[in-house]
Amino acid sequence: MTAAMELDHSVGSERTVTRGEVEDFLYGEAALLDDWKLDEWLTQFAPGAAMLVPTTNAQGLGPELAGYFVADDWDLLNARVKRLKSRKAHAENPHSRTTRLVSNVRILGRDGSSVRVGANFVIHRFRDGGSFHYVGRYDHELLVTDDGLLFTLRRATLTNEAMEPGARLSFIL
């Protein structure tokens, strides 16, 4: 990690986290994205967090070999939100309408004040008269705080073998 991506885990907590709490966090995130509340969505990230969307053929490959549709460090994540809210985001002006379904939420591990979680997703996206479907898996690392959960790593891996014609990743998976 670069210095800009280093995380301050001293604000973390080793309190118990339940699957229900993780589900509520992920469902709330889905609602913020569907409602295009990008500033509020960004508050769910710990400073220094990262967001990754590996290419569809990169499953199992490490970061040194995999390609990415999105590989945003903290600064790029903030710039992405700023751009998506501006008129300069031509591919998302007006923005897509989405409905997200999150399921099979599991706690995969715990390391101090950090918890690894996995979940499946289906995103239905409607734009320019088209309907597109994105299916995949979330693999996140969350910082546990006394006030709730925060992303330190948000990874969305598509299961789709290929993108449908007209489908693009101009919105946030």
Backbone torsions as a table, in degrees:
resi	resn	phi	psi	omega
1	MET	NA	145.4	176.0
2	THR	-78.5	166.6	179.1
3	ALA	-58.8	-35.4	-179.8
4	ALA	-68.4	-22.3	-176.9
5	MET	-97.5	-4.0	-179.4
6	GLU	-64.3	140.0	-176.0
7	LEU	-108.1	145.1	176.2
8	ASP	-94.0	97.6	-179.7
9	HIS	-82.7	-1.9	179.5
10	SER	-66.8	-19.6	177.5
11	VAL	-84.6	-3.7	-178.0
12	GLY	-76.0	170.3	-178.8
13	SER	-134.8	148.9	176.9
14	GLU	-100.0	21.5	179.1
15	ARG	-64.6	160.5	180.0
16	THR	-71.6	136.7	177.2
17	VAL	-117.3	132.3	179.6
18	THR	-99.6	159.6	175.4
19	ARG	-60.1	-37.8	178.2
20	GLY	-59.2	-39.3	177.7
21	GLU	-66.1	-42.1	177.9
22	VAL	-64.2	-43.2	177.9
23	GLU	-58.9	-47.6	179.6
24	ASP	-59.0	-40.7	178.2
25	PHE	-61.4	-48.2	-178.2
26	LEU	-69.7	-37.8	177.2
27	TYR	-66.0	-39.7	177.1
28	GLY	-64.0	-40.2	177.0
29	GLU	-61.4	-44.8	179.7
30	ALA	-59.3	-41.9	179.9
31	ALA	-64.9	-41.0	178.4
32	LEU	-61.7	-42.8	179.8
33	LEU	-68.7	-41.8	178.4
34	ASP	-63.4	-33.8	179.4
35	ASP	-88.3	3.9	178.2
36	TRP	57.5	38.7	176.2
37	LYS	-95.7	70.4	-170.5
38	LEU	-69.4	-34.7	177.7
39	ASP	-65.1	-43.1	177.7
40	GLU	-65.8	-38.5	178.6
41	TRP	-60.3	-41.3	-178.5
42	LEU	-64.2	-26.6	178.3
43	THR	-69.6	-8.9	178.6
44	GLN	-86.0	5.9	179.3
45	PHE	-109.1	137.8	171.7
46	ALA	-73.6	142.9	175.3
47	PRO	-53.6	134.6	-178.0
48	GLY	92.3	-1.1	-178.4
49	ALA	-68.6	167.0	179.2
50	ALA	-134.3	157.5	176.8
51	MET	-130.6	129.7	-178.2
52	LEU	-127.2	139.5	169.7
53	VAL	-132.6	97.5	179.6
54	PRO	-67.4	156.1	176.1
55	THR	-64.9	160.5	-174.1
56	THR	-67.4	-18.2	179.5
57	ASN	-101.5	13.8	-172.9
58	ALA	-105.1	11.9	-177.7
59	GLN	-60.0	131.1	178.4
60	GLY	87.3	-13.3	179.7
61	LEU	-85.5	144.5	176.7
62	GLY	-75.7	170.1	-176.7
63	PRO	-62.3	-23.9	179.7
64	GLU	-73.5	-19.6	-178.2
65	LEU	-113.3	-25.1	-173.5
66	ALA	-77.8	147.7	169.1
67	GLY	-91.9	160.0	-178.4
68	TYR	-133.3	138.5	166.3
69	PHE	-72.2	-39.5	180.0
70	VAL	-137.5	130.5	173.3
71	ALA	-141.8	77.6	-174.1
72	ASP	-98.1	125.8	167.4
73	ASP	-83.8	-174.2	-175.1
74	TRP	-56.8	-45.2	-177.7
75	ASP	-67.2	-42.1	179.1
76	LEU	-67.5	-34.3	177.5
77	LEU	-62.6	-45.0	177.1
78	ASN	-64.2	-41.0	178.6
79	ALA	-65.5	-37.1	178.4
80	ARG	-61.1	-45.7	179.7
81	VAL	-63.6	-44.5	179.2
82	LYS	-59.4	-45.0	-179.3
83	ARG	-66.2	-43.0	-178.8
84	LEU	-62.7	-29.2	179.3
85	LYS	-81.7	-12.8	-176.6
86	SER	-92.9	169.2	175.8
87	ARG	-74.5	-8.0	-179.8
88	LYS	-76.6	-11.8	178.2
89	ALA	-87.5	73.4	-173.8
90	HIS	-58.1	-34.6	-179.2
91	ALA	-70.8	-13.6	179.2
92	GLU	-130.4	36.8	177.6
93	ASN	-131.7	102.6	-1.8
94	PRO	-70.5	160.9	-173.8
95	HIS	-73.8	156.8	177.9
96	SER	-62.1	152.6	169.6
97	ARG	-98.2	129.5	-177.8
98	THR	-130.8	153.0	169.8
99	THR	-131.7	121.3	-176.5
100	ARG	-108.6	137.3	174.1
101	LEU	-118.9	126.3	179.5
102	VAL	-118.0	131.7	-177.7
103	SER	-147.1	176.4	176.6
104	ASN	51.3	44.3	-179.6
105	VAL	-72.4	130.6	179.7
106	ARG	-139.0	146.3	170.2
107	ILE	-89.8	120.8	-173.6
108	LEU	-97.7	-20.6	-179.6
109	GLY	176.9	166.3	-177.7
110	ARG	-139.0	136.0	177.3
111	ASP	-140.8	97.3	-178.5
112	GLY	62.5	-118.9	-178.0
113	SER	-94.7	14.3	-179.2
114	SER	-118.0	142.5	177.8
115	VAL	-130.1	136.0	175.7
116	ARG	-97.0	132.6	179.7
117	VAL	-131.1	152.4	175.2
118	GLY	-129.3	153.5	177.5
119	ALA	-161.6	161.4	173.7
120	ASN	-102.0	154.9	176.7
121	PHE	-140.8	152.1	167.7
122	VAL	-132.4	126.3	178.1
123	ILE	-119.1	122.8	174.2
124	HIS	-98.2	122.4	-176.4
125	ARG	-119.0	133.1	179.5
126	PHE	-122.5	124.6	-177.5
127	ARG	-160.4	138.0	175.5
128	ASP	52.2	39.3	178.5
129	GLY	78.1	1.5	-179.3
130	GLY	-107.2	158.3	176.9
131	SER	-123.9	125.3	-175.6
132	PHE	-128.4	147.4	-175.9
133	HIS	-126.4	130.4	-179.3
134	TYR	-121.4	122.3	-176.9
135	VAL	-122.1	138.7	179.6
136	GLY	-176.5	-161.2	-175.9
137	ARG	-130.6	138.4	172.0
138	TYR	-97.1	136.1	171.8
139	ASP	-132.1	102.1	-172.7
140	HIS	-115.6	153.7	166.5
141	GLU	-114.9	126.8	-175.8
142	LEU	-118.6	138.6	173.0
143	LEU	-86.9	127.9	178.0
144	VAL	-91.7	122.5	176.5
145	THR	-121.0	168.7	176.7
146	ASP	-65.2	-23.3	-178.7
147	ASP	-93.8	-6.6	-179.1
148	GLY	145.2	-151.7	-176.3
149	LEU	-115.5	149.7	176.0
150	LEU	-139.0	142.4	174.7
151	PHE	-69.4	133.8	164.0
152	THR	-108.2	-29.3	172.2
153	LEU	-143.0	125.8	177.1
154	ARG	-118.0	113.5	-178.4
155	ARG	-121.5	126.6	176.0
156	ALA	-119.9	113.8	-178.8
157	THR	-109.1	118.2	179.9
158	LEU	-71.2	140.4	172.9
159	THR	-89.9	-25.7	178.3
160	ASN	-48.7	133.1	177.7
161	GLU	-76.0	-25.2	178.4
162	ALA	-153.5	159.6	176.9
163	MET	-85.5	139.0	177.2
164	GLU	-66.6	150.7	175.0
165	PRO	-55.8	129.6	-179.0
166	GLY	91.2	-16.0	177.7
167	ALA	-77.1	136.1	177.3
168	ARG	-145.6	161.3	-177.8
169	LEU	-103.9	53.1	178.8
170	SER	-86.9	-4.8	177.2
171	PHE	-113.2	179.9	-177.7
172	ILE	-95.4	123.3	174.7
173	LEU	-71.5	NA	NA
